[in-house]
Amino acid sequence: MDVARVDIAVLGGGAAGLSLVCHLARTGWHGSLVLVDDGAHPAAGRAWAWWSRGDALLDPRAATALSCATVAGPGWRRRMDLSPYAYRVLPGAALDAAAEAALASRAAWRRLWGRATTVVPDDAGASVTVETDAGPVEVRARWVLDSVGPGEDRPDTSSLDFLGLRLRAREPVFDHGAVTLMDFRTGQDDGVAFMYVLPVSAREALVERTVFSAPGASPDHAPHLAQYIGEIGAAAAVETGREHGRIPLLARAPTRAEGAVVPIGARAGLVRESTGYGFARIQRHSAALARALAGGEDPAGAAPARRWARALDASLMRLIRDDPDGAREVLGALLRRNPPERILAFLDEDASPLAQARLFASLPEFARATLVTRLRGAGARRR
């Protein structure tokens, strides 16, 4: 078996692995690195969305930056100015290109195409077995940053199940200055569901339906999409593409670091259960990891403390599962009764205690009591 010795092995060529490579390059760290990528989910066919103030490393590479957002429900609609945030979308090809440029900037950095099958911590760090087209390779690394979890069971969990259609209309029917983040005016027969519209122009957009889905469920999005598209005046639009997927929602505590093996991405609990967003969290974690590694520190210490956020997510997800009507009322009140900056700061785990208290005060009385009770119970179980 061929053996490669490196300072850092990054497992996975998705958002977490590619972002970490970019952040490490920014620090000026010049050790040896290998990015292990099995190519199963090419970045070129994906995109990531988040909201930010424009000062993060990858913010300038976003292909879309919208300053307004629309939210809606039965009998109400709100168009919000997101300032000082903007809603950004980064094509996977742009992130991959940024990582490739970072890899090319260091003689001792490279991408190894292959599937990591085992990771074994040892006294010198960890050993990773990678199956490549040319045969197995053993990568011995001081640190392994792992977004893959080779050999781990992947239980069927609750998920955000979505189907999106890319549409092109002859007439300007889309609000090209605003993303529709959550529009609950769609059928709710298969769970808490909302519509999402990401405009490319006034004539082109991605229109997507998302459902908080139970394990094993397969929501039928098509009829609801057709109805919604007709209601927004785009029935005559031509479909130019579609995307369907499931974003697993972590139903357990995130994986902990084991010796030299440090989890990143979804394995580190960075995809928020209650929203499915994780890219901004991944950027903050990647920046913290890069600083620790460049400073010769243990990167396991860079993991964010998220006990409160996990407890809150567990509470909201339990409400979504047990009382869908109540969950829609809670989400609707949160979106209608708070300033946009407070909403986004809260979802981004950046809200002050006072802002969080004001947000909770905006919820219906039954929801405040229910959420607080469940939040306390969830927090007690996770401690």
WOCORHU-V680325 format. One record per run of one state. SS is the DSSP state (h for helix, s for strand, l for the rest). FROM is the first residue (numbers start at 1). TO is the last residue. Records with the same first field share a line. If there is no record, write none. Layout:
SS->FROM-TO / FROM-TO
This chain:
l->1-1 / 12-14 / 28-32 / 38-42 / 46-46 / 53-58 / 62-63 / 67-67 / 74-75 / 82-85 / 105-108 / 114-114 / 123-124 / 133-134 / 147-158 / 169-177 / 184-192 / 200-203 / 214-221 / 232-237 / 249-257 / 259-260 / 264-264 / 269-278 / 295-298 / 303-306 / 323-323 / 337-339 / 348-352 / 362-364 / 383-383
s->2-11 / 33-37 / 47-52 / 64-66 / 68-73 / 76-81 / 86-91 / 109-113 / 115-122 / 125-132 / 135-146 / 159-168 / 178-183 / 193-199 / 204-213 / 238-248 / 258-258 / 261-263
h->15-27 / 43-45 / 59-61 / 92-104 / 222-231 / 265-268 / 279-294 / 299-302 / 307-322 / 324-336 / 340-347 / 353-361 / 365-382
